[in-house]
Amino acid sequence: MVNITKHQALMGLRNFLISRTFLKHLSIAVAGIIVLVWVAIKSLAIYTNHGEEIEVPDLIGLHYLELKHFDSDHNFRFLVTDSIFNDSFQKGSIVLQDPPAGSKVKIGRKIYLTVVTSQPETVLMPNLVDLSLRQAIVNLKASNLKVEKLSYTENMAVNAVLSQKFKGEIIEPRTEILKNSSIELVVGKGLREAKNSVPNLIGKTEEQAIELVLQSGFNKGYLTFPGTRDTGKYRVYKQQPSWNYEKAAEFGSHIDLWFRSDLQFNFDSLLQTLTADTLKIQQESTEPQLLPEQ
């Protein structure tokens, strides 16, 4: 039997590792791995359309059934995710898209669409009777309804809803009604003439101002906007009746609002001036009055 020492085994392994046969096979294996990695990267780039982007077209106004002809090359995948009812648009027409027109996306990108439904969406009228005015407004908003006006009447339940009306008629709870309909609330004002403080609406957005007007027991009056109306950029810069710490008006009174763009008007300066003037009036009204000398 041939005895192989440890030293001889190491020398044999060394000779094998530097042999042409081993180096040849090693080179082939490394080259194969490089080729496989390159093919995988190229395949992934082709699959994901790496570096290829196309522009999203403007789909607003198109009928959703036209999309298959509009995108004959199948560059996009269209998904209708929402619908709204609007008499101003043709039924089935697209009114919103995401991503918007002009965006750069990869081929095969999903485009989410909102279309006009042929049937108006309805909701159930909630029961607002005996709720406080503030609770009733919150419940209406949660039900996708809005306040048309507040009608105050003599009743000991101050600022409690006595009845709910739609188009001048009592509407019962759980009656089906079109979404975003306007509801009249009949509210108690006490057994004698009652007033409430006029809220400070300066700097509020249209939505914020109207909600505060209603919660304070008043009605929305005239709304005046300069030029094109854009509720996202316009805020209240003037109100009538005006506001100070002691101003009050009868429940159900109307408050008129004037708006200006927050891009063209310094509302911070206006609010600082308004606060300073109010503090001055408060100080003057609380200072002790000196009696004239006899």
Backbone torsions as a table, in degrees:
resi	resn	phi	psi	omega
1	MET	NA	136.4	-178.1
2	VAL	-87.0	125.5	177.6
3	ASN	-95.3	124.7	-179.6
4	ILE	-106.5	121.2	179.9
5	THR	-78.7	165.0	179.1
6	LYS	-61.3	-38.0	-179.6
7	HIS	-64.5	-41.5	-179.9
8	GLN	-66.0	-36.7	179.2
9	ALA	-65.0	-42.2	179.3
10	LEU	-65.0	-39.6	178.7
11	MET	-65.3	-38.8	178.6
12	GLY	-64.3	-41.1	179.1
13	LEU	-65.7	-39.3	179.6
14	ARG	-64.4	-43.5	179.8
15	ASN	-64.0	-35.6	179.0
16	PHE	-67.7	-41.2	-177.5
17	LEU	-67.5	-24.2	-179.3
18	ILE	-104.4	6.8	180.0
19	SER	-75.2	155.9	179.9
20	ARG	-64.0	-35.7	-179.4
21	THR	-61.4	-47.8	-179.1
22	PHE	-64.8	-45.9	-178.6
23	LEU	-62.8	-35.8	177.8
24	LYS	-63.0	-48.7	179.9
25	HIS	-66.4	-36.2	177.7
26	LEU	-63.3	-42.9	179.2
27	SER	-62.4	-41.8	179.2
28	ILE	-62.5	-42.5	-179.2
29	ALA	-64.5	-45.1	179.4
30	VAL	-62.6	-43.7	178.8
31	ALA	-61.9	-40.2	178.8
32	GLY	-62.3	-42.8	179.3
33	ILE	-63.2	-43.1	179.4
34	ILE	-60.8	-43.1	179.9
35	VAL	-63.7	-42.9	179.8
36	LEU	-62.5	-43.6	178.6
37	VAL	-63.0	-43.2	-179.8
38	TRP	-62.5	-43.4	179.3
39	VAL	-63.6	-41.1	180.0
40	ALA	-63.4	-42.7	-179.9
41	ILE	-65.1	-44.7	179.7
42	LYS	-63.9	-40.9	179.6
43	SER	-63.7	-41.8	179.3
44	LEU	-64.6	-40.7	179.4
45	ALA	-64.1	-40.3	178.6
46	ILE	-66.6	-42.3	-178.2
47	TYR	-64.0	-39.2	-177.3
48	THR	-95.4	5.5	-178.3
49	ASN	53.6	47.5	-176.6
50	HIS	-56.7	127.9	176.5
51	GLY	79.7	-4.3	179.7
52	GLU	-102.6	119.9	178.6
53	GLU	-130.6	145.2	176.6
54	ILE	-127.8	161.7	-176.1
55	GLU	-90.4	136.0	178.4
56	VAL	-73.5	126.5	-179.8
57	PRO	-75.9	164.8	176.6
58	ASP	-84.5	112.7	-176.6
59	LEU	-100.9	-7.4	-176.0
60	ILE	-61.0	129.3	178.9
61	GLY	97.6	-20.4	177.3
62	LEU	-72.7	151.1	170.6
63	HIS	-80.7	139.2	-173.5
64	TYR	-63.1	-23.5	178.0
65	LEU	-73.1	-15.9	178.6
66	GLU	-80.6	-9.2	-172.0
67	LEU	-64.3	-36.4	-178.5
68	LYS	-63.9	-32.4	177.3
69	HIS	-83.3	-32.2	-179.5
70	PHE	-66.9	-35.8	-178.2
71	ASP	-115.8	63.2	-175.7
72	SER	-66.6	-23.2	179.8
73	ASP	-86.7	-1.3	178.7
74	HIS	57.3	46.4	177.4
75	ASN	-77.0	-21.6	-175.7
76	PHE	-130.3	164.9	172.2
77	ARG	-119.5	119.2	-174.7
78	PHE	-99.4	130.8	179.9
79	LEU	-129.6	121.0	175.3
80	VAL	-84.7	111.2	-174.5
81	THR	-107.5	-11.5	-178.5
82	ASP	-155.9	160.9	177.2
83	SER	-143.8	150.0	177.9
84	ILE	-134.7	162.1	175.1
85	PHE	-107.3	125.9	-179.1
86	ASN	-152.1	116.3	-178.0
87	ASP	-67.0	-16.7	-176.1
88	SER	-78.7	-12.5	-177.3
89	PHE	-121.4	154.1	176.5
90	GLN	-66.3	141.1	179.4
91	LYS	-60.9	132.2	179.5
92	GLY	88.3	-3.4	-180.0
93	SER	-79.7	153.3	-178.0
94	ILE	-86.0	130.4	-178.5
95	VAL	-116.8	-18.3	177.6
96	LEU	-143.8	146.6	176.2
97	GLN	-143.0	149.0	179.0
98	ASP	-143.8	118.2	5.1
99	PRO	-69.2	157.2	-179.5
100	PRO	-72.1	164.5	178.7
101	ALA	-58.9	140.4	179.8
102	GLY	94.7	-12.2	178.9
103	SER	-69.1	148.2	176.7
104	LYS	-96.4	120.5	-177.5
105	VAL	-137.3	168.4	177.1
106	LYS	-82.4	156.6	176.9
107	ILE	-61.1	138.4	-179.0
108	GLY	90.4	3.1	-178.3
109	ARG	-64.0	142.1	176.2
110	LYS	-78.3	132.0	175.9
111	ILE	-112.6	117.7	-177.3
112	TYR	-91.1	132.0	-171.2
113	LEU	-123.6	147.4	169.7
114	THR	-116.7	126.0	-176.4
115	VAL	-118.3	162.8	178.5
116	VAL	-83.4	124.2	179.9
117	THR	-82.6	155.1	-179.8
118	SER	-82.1	-15.7	-179.5
119	GLN	-118.7	132.5	177.8
120	PRO	-65.4	144.3	179.3
121	GLU	-82.2	135.8	-179.2
122	THR	-114.6	157.3	175.5
123	VAL	-133.4	168.1	178.3
124	LEU	-95.7	133.0	178.9
125	MET	-67.7	124.3	178.3
126	PRO	-76.8	166.7	176.2
127	ASN	-93.8	110.3	-175.9
128	LEU	-104.9	-8.2	-177.0
129	VAL	-62.9	134.7	-179.7
130	ASP	77.8	-1.5	173.8
131	LEU	-81.8	157.1	172.1
132	SER	-69.0	158.5	-179.8
133	LEU	-57.0	-43.6	-178.9
134	ARG	-61.7	-44.6	179.0
135	GLN	-63.8	-39.7	-178.9
136	ALA	-63.5	-41.6	179.6
137	ILE	-64.1	-42.4	178.7
138	VAL	-62.8	-43.2	-179.0
139	ASN	-66.5	-38.6	177.5
140	LEU	-62.3	-44.8	-179.7
141	LYS	-62.5	-41.0	179.3
142	ALA	-65.6	-25.2	-179.8
143	SER	-93.3	8.6	-179.0
144	ASN	62.0	39.4	173.8
145	LEU	-124.4	168.4	-179.1
146	LYS	-139.4	164.3	-179.0
147	VAL	-85.3	125.7	175.0
148	GLU	-80.9	-50.2	177.2
149	LYS	-164.4	164.5	174.9
150	LEU	-108.4	127.5	176.6
151	SER	-113.7	114.5	-176.9
152	TYR	-94.1	142.7	178.4
153	THR	-140.8	154.8	-179.6
154	GLU	-64.8	121.5	178.5
155	ASN	-166.3	143.0	-175.9
156	MET	-66.2	-19.6	179.9
157	ALA	-84.2	87.4	-176.4
158	VAL	-68.7	129.5	177.8
159	ASN	59.9	27.7	172.4
160	ALA	-106.9	142.8	-178.6
161	VAL	-76.1	124.0	-179.3
162	LEU	-95.4	-33.5	177.3
163	SER	-159.5	164.1	-179.7
164	GLN	-127.4	135.8	-174.4
165	LYS	-130.2	149.3	174.4
166	PHE	-132.2	120.3	-176.2
167	LYS	55.0	40.9	174.7
168	GLY	84.2	-5.4	-178.3
169	GLU	-115.3	148.4	176.3
170	ILE	-60.1	133.0	176.6
171	ILE	-115.2	127.2	-176.3
172	GLU	-80.1	151.8	175.5
173	PRO	-58.9	146.4	178.6
174	ARG	70.6	14.3	171.4
175	THR	-75.9	134.7	177.4
176	GLU	-70.6	132.4	-176.7
177	ILE	-145.4	150.4	-178.5
178	LEU	-63.6	140.6	176.0
179	LYS	-58.0	141.3	179.4
180	ASN	72.4	14.9	175.2
181	SER	-67.5	157.3	-179.0
182	SER	-102.2	132.7	-174.9
183	ILE	-116.6	136.4	174.4
184	GLU	-92.0	131.9	177.6
185	LEU	-109.8	126.3	174.9
186	VAL	-94.5	121.6	-169.1
187	VAL	-125.5	145.1	177.7
188	GLY	-77.7	143.6	179.5
189	LYS	-121.9	14.9	-176.4
190	GLY	91.5	-177.2	-176.6
191	LEU	-98.5	5.4	175.5
192	ARG	-147.2	172.6	-177.3
193	GLU	-57.2	125.1	-177.1
194	ALA	-121.2	146.1	179.2
195	LYS	-128.5	162.1	176.7
196	ASN	-138.9	155.9	-179.6
197	SER	-65.2	138.1	176.5
198	VAL	-74.6	125.2	-177.7
199	PRO	-73.5	154.5	175.4
200	ASN	-85.4	113.6	-174.9
201	LEU	-107.4	-0.8	-177.0
202	ILE	-62.5	130.4	179.0
203	GLY	87.2	-4.5	-179.8
204	LYS	-82.5	150.1	171.3
205	THR	-72.7	169.5	-179.9
206	GLU	-58.1	-47.2	-178.3
207	GLU	-63.8	-44.8	179.8
208	GLN	-62.8	-43.2	-177.0
209	ALA	-65.2	-46.4	-178.0
210	ILE	-64.6	-40.5	178.8
211	GLU	-62.8	-41.0	179.6
212	LEU	-69.7	-37.3	176.5
213	VAL	-59.3	-48.5	-178.3
214	LEU	-66.8	-44.0	-179.2
215	GLN	-64.1	-25.0	179.6
216	SER	-86.2	-2.0	177.0
217	GLY	91.3	20.8	179.8
218	PHE	-118.7	168.5	177.8
219	ASN	-106.7	151.1	175.6
220	LYS	-69.8	129.1	177.2
221	GLY	-97.3	-140.8	178.2
222	TYR	-76.4	139.3	175.6
223	LEU	-112.5	123.1	-177.1
224	THR	-116.4	122.3	179.8
225	PHE	-117.3	143.0	176.2
226	PRO	-83.6	118.7	176.7
227	GLY	69.0	-142.0	-177.6
228	THR	-69.0	130.8	-177.5
229	ARG	-80.6	128.0	178.8
230	ASP	-142.7	97.6	-173.5
231	THR	-64.6	-18.1	-179.6
232	GLY	-76.6	-16.7	-175.6
233	LYS	-121.2	-6.0	-174.9
234	TYR	-106.2	139.9	179.5
235	ARG	-133.6	160.6	-178.0
236	VAL	-71.0	127.2	174.4
237	TYR	-117.2	-8.3	178.5
238	LYS	-153.6	144.4	177.9
239	GLN	-140.9	151.8	177.5
240	GLN	-139.9	118.0	4.4
241	PRO	-64.2	148.2	178.0
242	SER	-72.5	175.1	-175.6
243	TRP	-118.2	136.7	158.3
244	ASN	-151.2	177.2	-169.0
245	TYR	-63.9	-20.5	-176.9
246	GLU	-113.2	5.4	-179.2
247	LYS	-73.6	132.2	178.6
248	ALA	-138.7	156.0	178.9
249	ALA	-146.2	160.1	-179.5
250	GLU	-65.9	145.0	174.6
251	PHE	-55.8	138.7	179.0
252	GLY	88.6	-5.3	178.5
253	SER	-65.0	158.4	179.1
254	HIS	-96.1	141.2	175.9
255	ILE	-116.9	118.4	178.0
256	ASP	-86.1	144.5	-175.8
257	LEU	-129.6	139.0	173.6
258	TRP	-116.3	138.9	-175.0
259	PHE	-119.2	151.1	171.4
260	ARG	-139.4	158.3	-179.8
261	SER	-72.1	136.4	177.2
262	ASP	-74.7	-4.6	174.6
263	LEU	-87.8	-16.3	-175.7
264	GLN	-121.5	3.1	-176.4
265	PHE	-140.2	137.4	-177.9
266	ASN	-88.9	91.8	-177.9
267	PHE	-72.8	-30.7	177.9
268	ASP	-60.4	-43.9	179.3
269	SER	-64.9	-41.0	179.4
270	LEU	-63.2	-43.6	-179.7
271	LEU	-66.2	-38.1	177.7
272	GLN	-64.1	-42.4	178.2
273	THR	-64.1	-44.0	-179.7
274	LEU	-62.3	-43.3	179.2
275	THR	-64.7	-42.5	179.9
276	ALA	-63.3	-43.3	179.4
277	ASP	-63.9	-39.3	179.9
278	THR	-66.5	-43.1	178.4
279	LEU	-62.4	-37.2	179.5
280	LYS	-64.7	-43.0	178.5
281	ILE	-63.6	-41.2	179.5
282	GLN	-62.8	-43.4	-179.1
283	GLN	-64.7	-43.3	-179.3
284	GLU	-64.9	-34.7	-177.6
285	SER	-77.0	-20.3	-178.2
286	THR	-101.6	-8.4	179.2
287	GLU	-71.2	140.5	178.5
288	PRO	-64.8	137.9	-179.4
289	GLN	-91.1	126.2	179.8
290	LEU	-81.3	134.5	177.4
291	LEU	-77.7	142.6	178.8
292	PRO	-63.7	145.5	179.2
293	GLU	-65.1	141.2	178.1
294	GLN	-80.9	NA	NA
